[in-house]
Each structure stands twice: as C-alpha cells, then as structure tokens.
Amino acid sequence: MPIYDYQCRDCKKTFETLVRASHVPSCPGCGSENLEKLLSIPAPSVTHSNPEPCQPGGCGACRFN
C-alpha cells in the first residue's frame, strides 16, 4: 500500500495518505475528493549497518560526506 502526497483543489491543504487499491482518498481538512496527486520524493534507503545517525562528515556511507 503506497503513501501518496495530495493537495486539495478546494481548500489547498497538502497532506499524505496511505492508499489502498479500492480506496478513494479525501481531504482531511474539508472532506473533498477533488484532489491533485503531487510528485513525491521517495525516502532514501539506508545501505549501511551503522546504528549511529548520519552527521555531516560522519559515518562515511551517506551523502553528507
């Protein structure tokens, strides 16, 4: 079940929601189904086993280095 970002065309609220195949999403602000699906940026995958959070100049395996 993917998570999509939407903007309501009626009240302009931006939100994300989990969408099932038969589910029609609605705005949590006004209840409208008049939505625009937004381009989402996927979350980066973590490929190293370092339990410490990445910091600038830190772990050697992330984009901050």
Backbone as a ProteinNet text record, in pm:
[ID]
protein_1_A
[PRIMARY]
MPIYDYQCRDCKKTFETLVRASHVPSCPGCGSENLEKLLSIPAPSVTHSNPEPCQPGGCGACRFN
[TERTIARY]
84.4	0	88.6	88.5	175.8	119.1	209.5	171.7	188.8	84.7	88.5	68.6	126.6	105	-4.7	-94.3	-203.6	-217.2	-278.2	-322.2	-469.7	-548.9	-691.8	-711.9	-787.6	-814.8	-916.6	-990.4	-1091.2	-1033.9	-965.5	-915.2	-764.2	-694.1	-548.6	-463.4	-522.9	-445.9	-360.6	-233.8	-143.4	-128.7	-136.2	-128.5	-80.5	-44.1	-8.4	-101.5	-127.8	-216.5	-180	-208.8	-189.8	-309.2	-284	-392.8	-399.4	-514.1	-540.1	-603.3	-600.8	-647.5	-791.8	-881.6	-1022.2	-1058.9	-964.2	-989.6	-979.5	-1078.2	-1073	-1037.1	-919.3	-878.6	-963.4	-971.9	-1042.1	-958.9	-980.1	-905.5	-940.6	-839.5	-867	-916.9	-897.5	-941.3	-1087.5	-1128.5	-1265.6	-1347.8	-1283.8	-1356.2	-1373.1	-1324.4	-1339.2	-1257.8	-1307.3	-1233.4	-1173.1	-1179.8	-1125.1	-977.3	-893.3	-752.6	-660.5	-543.1	-435.5	-324.5	-283	-172.7	-43.9	40.6	165.4	281.4	385	507.2	576.2	598.2	660.2	807.1	885.1	1026.6	1039.9	1087.5	1098.8	1200.1	1175.2	1267.9	1395.8	1511.2	1636.9	1649	1709.4	1730.8	1862.7	1866.9	1988.4	2057.2	2181.5	2251.4	2367.1	2386.1	2493.7	2434.6	2512.9	2462.4	2504.2	2549.3	2590.8	2467.5	2457.7	2340.7	2336.9	2448.3	2453.5	2388.8	2317	2260.1	2370.3	2346	2444.6	2455.2	2575.8	2604.2	2698.1	2696.9	2793.3	2935.8	3006.5	3143	3149.5	3034.1	3023.4	3057.3	2961	2974.4	3053.6	3069.3	3142.3	3055.9	2928.9	2842.8	2723.6	2718.2	2599.1	2635.1	2534.8	2552.6	2612.9	2627.7	2680.7	2832.8	2896.2	3043.5	3098.1
-118.1	0	124	196.7	314.3	435.7	523.5	651.8	756.7	836.5	941.7	1078.2	1180.7	1319.1	1376.9	1454.2	1517.4	1662.8	1742.1	1876.1	1885.6	1933.7	1950.6	2070.7	2051.8	2161.3	2259.5	2218.1	2305.5	2395	2335.3	2414.8	2435.9	2373.8	2388	2320.4	2239.1	2166.6	2060.3	2047.2	1944.6	1839	1711.2	1601.7	1476.2	1376	1246	1142.8	1037.7	933.7	799.2	694.9	558.4	523	473.7	448.8	301.3	242.4	103.7	104.6	-7.9	-16.3	31.9	-2.3	34.2	161.5	224.6	341.5	470.7	557.4	689.9	787.5	851.4	940.8	1066.7	1124.6	1252.1	1342.6	1471.4	1571.4	1563	1557.7	1555.4	1690.8	1796.3	1929	1956.2	1927.4	1962.4	1843.5	1726.1	1607	1592.2	1686.1	1682.7	1569.3	1512.8	1414.2	1477.9	1610.9	1686	1713.3	1611.2	1615.3	1609.6	1667.6	1657.3	1574.5	1466.5	1385.3	1460.4	1477.9	1551.4	1456.4	1508.2	1432.4	1416.2	1293.8	1265.4	1234.7	1267	1232.2	1107.2	996.8	874	889.2	818.2	819.7	748.8	800.3	733.7	600.1	503.9	375.4	380.1	309.7	302.8	172	180.5	60.5	21.2	91.6	55.6	14.3	-50.5	-103.9	-20.2	102	189.2	232.4	199.7	238.6	387.4	456.6	599.3	678.9	786.8	868.7	937.9	957.6	1023.8	1171.8	1220.8	1360.8	1410.9	1539.4	1591.5	1550.7	1488.4	1442.1	1316.9	1248.9	1141	1001.4	922.9	777.2	725.2	801.1	755	681.9	656.9	581.6	662.9	790.1	866.8	988.5	1057.8	1171.5	1293.6	1293.9	1411.2	1419.8	1315.9	1314.7	1383.1
0	0	0	-108.5	-118.2	-44.8	-6.2	52.8	-55.9	-77.7	-178.2	-113.9	-176.8	-136.8	-225.4	-163.9	-236.4	-194.1	-281.9	-245.2	-282.6	-188.1	-211.7	-303.7	-409.7	-502.9	-445.1	-342.6	-283.5	-173	-74.5	39	35.8	-61.8	-82.5	24.3	111.1	212.7	144.2	184.6	135.3	243.9	203.2	300.2	230.7	310.9	256.7	318.1	242	291.6	230.9	304.5	259.8	172.4	50.8	-43.8	-79.4	-54.6	-95	-232.6	-301.1	-439.3	-455.6	-366.1	-380.9	-304.7	-238.9	-155	-235.6	-222.9	-284.3	-172.2	-178.7	-70.3	-66.3	52.1	68.8	158	144.5	220	368.6	456.1	599.2	651.2	572.7	615.1	586.1	459.5	420.6	372.8	356.3	314.9	164	86.8	-58.3	-120	-228.8	-306.6	-431.6	-441.6	-554.7	-525.3	-549.9	-510.2	-630.2	-612.8	-711	-647.8	-715.6	-666.2	-696.6	-594.5	-609	-635.1	-693.1	-714	-579.2	-538.4	-409.6	-427.3	-327.6	-325.9	-240	-297.2	-218.7	-106.3	1.6	114.7	74.8	116.3	82.5	154.8	89.5	155	230.3	339.5	420	384.7	338.2	293.5	384.3	493.1	584.3	718.1	800.3	926.1	1046.3	1024.4	1133.5	1213	1342.7	1421.3	1455.2	1436.8	1466.5	1353	1384.6	1278	1197.7	1070	984.3	1020.4	1024.7	1052.4	944.3	914.4	816.4	855.5	760.7	786.2	870.2	891.4	988.6	944.8	909	902.2	782.4	677.6	561.1	459.3	489.8	398.2	350.2	384	345.1	260.8	216.4	126.4	193.8	325.5	395.2	386.3	338.2	336.9	216.3
[MASK]
+++++++++++++++++++++++++++++++++++++++++++++++++++++++++++++++++

